[in-house]
Amino acid sequence: MAFFWHHELLLWLVAVGLAAAELKLDCGPEYVTLVWSDSRSQADTSLFRLGSCFPTTFTPREVVFNVELDNCNFRRLVSGNELNYTNDLFYMSSPGSYVLPFTLPVVCSYQRPKDWYPKLYDPVSSTYGVEDLLFHIELMNADFSGPAETSTFPLGSMIPIMASVVEAAHQPLLILLEECVAATTSDLETAVETYTIIANKGCLVDSKITRSKFEQRQKASELQLSLQAFRFELGQEVYIHCTMFAWDPNGLDSTKKACHYVKGHGWELLDNPMYSSICDCCDSSCKTRRARSPGADNGLFQKAVIGPLVITDLA
């Protein structure tokens, strides 16, 4: 980041017994140094975490974090002329401890350069190899003819996403998305909040409240999703986590499907609307059959993440 930064410290102390603690935060161009010290605290300093990061060093009365802004799941938020990096300092506590768990917000605020725009990953895509299959998911341009030229989408606009699978020496397979959720972290396990897009074994639940839909297939091995940009953590970097699934095209059922909601009509099966009754369970629970496991010859799962992308408010 080749420009000068201005920063301010925004830390709020909460919980009883922290009045004697001293916090120091140094926000550098590409790094953060945070020091917690308390001469009277009974806290176990090894149990502090800054986002997903463990302490760099610690003593019985002091804990130090020296980390880069690209690490520890720092969240980047653009607001007007400010560029803010936010995170949380956690204390996990231990059984029988007098010091209860607590969380403190950590914010580094910088002046946004006039020529700064959200970073575009080139390409905004992910590829995974599983046995003799190659899974791929990518942000696309408006007509799905090529990769996206931007990773920033105004609220309400369409986000084109294409999932695909390449079979090296395999029977022809149908690519499906079993579930997709949005989060502000690339590691879903550390996400505090999520936004559900696809759930219940292939139901595009977001289509019930938006214009999101699956596009007509061009190939069995490709699935095109037009996702309407949703109101979730506006201005922050968002990652979309999906479970991709390659399956026998002739073996669709309530647990292996691609369904979207058509206004005034109801749930519709993408690959054969005549059998849309398969999608009826989208409003309840689509049960998993026990006949086959994910590793069986007729199908394979692959978890994937695509991003970051940024959704901006038009207001």
Secondary structure, 3 states (H helix, E strand, C coil): CCCCCCCCECCCCCCCCCCCCEEEEEECCCEEEEEEECCCCCCCHHHEEECCECCCEEECCEEEEEEECCCCCCEEEEECCEEEEEEEEEECCCCCCCCCCEEEEEEEEEECCCCCCCCCCCCCEEEEEECCEEEEEEEECCCCCCECCCCEEECCCEEEEEEEEEECCCCCCEEEEEEEEEECCCCHHHCCCCEEEEECCCEEHHHHCCCCEECCCCCCCEEEEEEECCCCCCCEEEEEEEEEEEECCCCCECCECCEEEECCCEEEECCCHHHHHHHHHHHCCCCCCCCCCCCCCCEEEEEEEEEEEEEECCC
